[in-house]
Amino acid sequence: MLVLFFLTCSKLEELVISYGPKKDYSAVKELHNLKNFIRRWADTENEIYEIIDALKECQNLKTVEFSNNNITSMKKCEELPNLTSLNLSSNKIEKIDKIGEILTKGGTINLDVDKLKLFTGYSQLVLSNQNLTTLEPLEGLTNLVSLNISNNPELTLEDEKSQNILKKLIQKRLKL
């Protein structure tokens, strides 16, 4: 049923699938105009890999969201050549592999704050609504030029560690 639906929606630019049992994603590759794909709460990590296999044919695809899927690795995402935005929040990512190249091309990867150390070359970070209390997770991230820490009501920036991290970021920025 889902396959038939995809075939009749060839101009589809965004597809969101949440919840529900595993689907047959083979027809997704026919969605040549697809720019944004979202799959939340997939049944297994293998389902995500099957989706990526189908998405490889979508040459216009720029944004993929796989939040809330218990994913541990995104090794196959490197096969999505035009990807510039990847949301992996609320997963169990253990390493980023080559997918970190999205960041080196000016793209974005959304991760939970406890996963920041998986990659160190961030130039931009959005850490809004992460319940931060200190900037300690940013220690060693010296390439930052843009940082959003809004909506973290417990973050005071008054502790010595946060002050030192801010000073290093400011010094680094002034040298650019």
N, C-alpha and C positions, 0 to 999 in steps of 0.2 A: 504494500500500500504506500509506504513512504517513498519507494523507488518511483512509482508512478507519479506521485506528487512532484518530486524533483524534476522529472522529465517535462512536466507541464509548466514549470517555473524557470525557464532558462534565463530570464532577465533578473533573477533574484540577486540582490547585492548583499543582503544580510540574512543569516540563518541562526536562530537561537533554539537550542534544544535543552530542556531541563527535565530532570527526573525521568521516570519511565524506564522500561526494560531496554536492553540492547537493541539497536536498530541495524538495518542493513544500510551501510553508508556508501555502497559501491556507486550509486548514481550521483553522489555529490560531485564527482569529477566532471559531470556534465554541466555544472553551474559555472560557466566560464566568466560570468560577471561578478561572481561572489567576491566581496571585499572583506567582510567581517563574518567570523564564525564563532559561535559560543556554544560550548557543551559543558553543562554543570551536572554534577552528581552522576557521573557515568558509573556503570557497574564494576568495571575492571580497568586496570591500566592497559591491558591488551586492547580494549575497546578504543581507548585514546589512540593507540598506535594504528589501528585499522582506520580511524578517522584521518589521521595524518597521511596514510597511504592514499586515501581518496583525495585529500586536499592538495596533494602534489600537482595535480592537473589544473588547479585553479590559479592561473598565472596572475590574476588581479588581486589575489588575497594579500591583505596587509595586516589584518588584526585577527588574532585568535585568542579566545579566552577559554581556559581549562580550569577555572577555579572550582574548589570544593570537590576534587576527584581522587584524593589519596595517591597522587602520582609521586613516584620517588625519583624518576629520571626523565629528562626530555631529550634523550639522544636522537630521536627521529625528527625533531622539529627543525634541525639543521637542513632537512630535505625540503623545506619550504623557502625557496630562494628569495622571494620578495617580501617576506615577513618583516614588519617594522615595529609591531607591538604585540606583546605576549603577556597575558595575565595568568600567573600561576599561583595566585594567592590561595590560602587555605588548602595547601597540599603538603606533602611530606618530602619535598625535593631534597635530595642529598648532594647532587652536583649538577652544574649547568652544562658541562661539556662545551661543545662548539656553539651552542645557541647564544652564548655570551657575545658572539659577533654582532648580534642585533644592537647591542649597546655601543659597540665601537663604530657602528654606522649611524649613530645618532638616534637609534630607536629606543623603545622602552620595554622593560620587563617588570611586571608587578610581582613582588614577592612579599612574604611576611617579613617583619623586621628581624626575626631570629634566623633568617636565611641570607642576610646581607653578605656575610663573609664567603659565600660561594663564589663571588666575583668581586674584584677589587677596583676595576676600572670605571666605576660609575662616574658620569659627568653630571647627571641629573638624578635626583631622588625625590619621590613623593612619599612621605611618611606620615601623612595626615591620618587621623583616627587610628593610630597604632598603640595607644595607651602608653606612650613613652613617658618615662620619668627622668631620663638622663640622655645625653647624646653619646654615651659610651658605645652603642652599636656602630657609630660612625668612625670610630678610631681606626686610623690607617687608610681611610678612603680619601686620599689626597687629590684626586682628580675632579672633585665636585666643583661645579660652577653654579649649580642651581639646586636649592634644597627647600622643600615645602614640609614644614613640621606643624602645620596648623591643626587645630582641633585635638590637641593632646593636653587636656586640662591639668594633668599632674606634672607636666614638664615645666620646671622653673628656670633652668639654665644657670642656677646659682651655685651648684656644686662645683668643686675644683676641677674635676675631670671634664665636665661639660665646658667650662671656661677655657681649659687648655685646648680642647678639640676645636672650639670656635676660633681661638687665636691662630691655631695652625691653618685652619681653612681660610681665614682672612689673609694671613701672610702668604699663603700659596696663591690666592687670588690676586694679590697685589703684584706678584712677580710675573703674571701672565702678560 
